[in-house]
């Protein structure tokens, strides 16, 4: 995985069992659709990966979301499962904080940090993956589309950018709650 590796693998092991992973057969068919608006910065990165991998944008997105939900080892297992079934394997490849004024909205922070969400993307994906994404979005108290954007920021732009983005949004929430408390006094 590391591009400057000095040596190859030193172990030969079987694929590990993943206890909390659904049966891989659940991911063979892309039998449902999810709609998500992608900001420019995410679309550009997905397009770049698509070209680098010679894979479609939907395949890149499905691979990214699968790995986010189930982990890298699970994605490798899915690729091996697909290879054994002679199907096309799933594709994988191998400090700015805003000082938000009181009137700034989360949308403005998102626009400043990610760009405008201009890409209305309809992604066909396995129903099980959509269900698990919906469950995760509920857990985090956000919409599925927002959760997908959040996951893509983590995977495509990294934890450092994601943390700065969340910090900027958090500062905005703090300012908003302070204003609300001031109005009550």
N, C-alpha and C positions, 0 to 999 in steps of 0.2 A: 504494500500500500504506500509506503513512503518512497517518493521518487528517487531518493539518493541512497537507497539501501545498499549495504556493502556485501550482503550475502542473502541467500534464499532461506526457505523454511527448513527447520531442523527436526520437525516432527511429522509423522504421517498418522493421521487420526481419521476416524469416521466422523460423519456429520453429527453434531451434538443434538440431543433431544431438547425441544423447547416445550415445556409443559403448558404454558399459557397461550400457545399459538394454535389458531384454528387449523383444521385440516386444509392442506394445500390445494385440494380440489376446489375449495371455495373461491379460488382466485383465478381459475382458468377462463371464465366467461366475464366479459365486461357488460353486465346485464342491467346496469342502472346508470343514471346521469346525475352529475352535480354541476351546478353553475357557480363560477367564481370569477370575480373581477380581479385581474392581476395588474398591479402597478408596473410602470415602465421598467424600473430596475429589476423586478423579478422576471418580467417577460424577456428582457434582453439576456439575462443569465440562462433562462430556459432555452431560448433560441440558440445561444452559443453552445450549450451542452448538446443540443439536438444535432447541430452541425458536427461537433467534435466526435460524437458517438455514431453518427450516421443513423440516428433513431428519430422517430417522430416526436413532436412535442408531447402528445398524450402519453407515449411510452416513457418519456423522461419524467413527466409528472407522476405517473402511476408508480414508477420505481422510487422516486423521492418520497412520496407519501407512504408507500409500503414500508420503506426503511424507517421513516419517522415513527410510524405506529408500532411496528413489530421488531425493529432492530436490523442491523447489518447482517448478522448471522442468519436470521430468518430470510432475508432477501437472497442470500447465497443459497440457502436451502431451496427456495422457490426456483431459482435459476437452475439448480441441479435437477429438481423435479421436472421442470419444463424440458430440460435437455433430454432426460430419460424418456419423456413422452414424445420426443421428436418434434416439439413445438418450438417456436421462436422463443428464446429465453428472455426473461425480463431484463431490461437494460439497466446497467449501473456503471458507474464511472468511479472506474475505480475512483479621535474622540471629540464625536460631535454631540453636545448636549444642548438642546435649545432652552434658553431662558424664556419661558412662555409667559406672555402677558396675560392678565386676568381674562381678557376677552377671547383668547385663542381657543380653538376647538380641537378635539382629537383629530378630526378630519384634516385640519390645517397642519398638525404635527406630522400626520401620515403623509400628506402631500409634500411637505418640506423634506422629509427623510427618505421616502420611497418613490415619490413621483405620483402623478395622477394615475388612477386605476382606469386605464383605457381599453384594456383587453378583456372583453366579455368572453370567457372561455367556458365551453361546455365540455366537460370531461366525462367520457364513458369509463366506468370502473366497476370492479366487482362489488356486489351488494354488501358483502361482509366488510369490505374496507370502508365503504360509505357509512355503514352502521357504526363501526368502531370510531371513525372520525367524528360522527355526530355525538357519540357518547363522550368522547374526549372534549368536544366543544362545550357540551353541557357541564362537564366537570369544571371547566375553566370559566363558565358563565359568559360565553361569547357565541356568536353565530358560527355555523360551520364554515362559511366562506371566510370569515375573519380568522378562524382557527387555521384554516389552510394557508392563508397568507402568512400568519405567524410562524407556522411550521416551515414554510418555504423560506422565510427570512432566516430562520435558524440554520437550515441546511445550505442555502445558497449564499448567504452573506455572513454567516457565523455568529457565534454567541456574543462576541464583542459588539458588533453592530446592533444585534437584537437587544442587548442590555441597554445600550444608549437610547435606542428607540423607546423601550419600555420606561426608562428613566424619564425621558422627555414627556411621555404620556402621563407618568406618575406625578411629575411636577405640576402638570396641568390639572390633574385630579385634586392635588393638594390645594392649589390656588382656588379651584372651584368650591371645595368644601369650606375653605376659609371665608370665601365670599358669602356662602350660604349661612355660615355661623354668624358672620357680621350682620347680615340682614335680620337674623332672629333676635339679636341683642337689642 
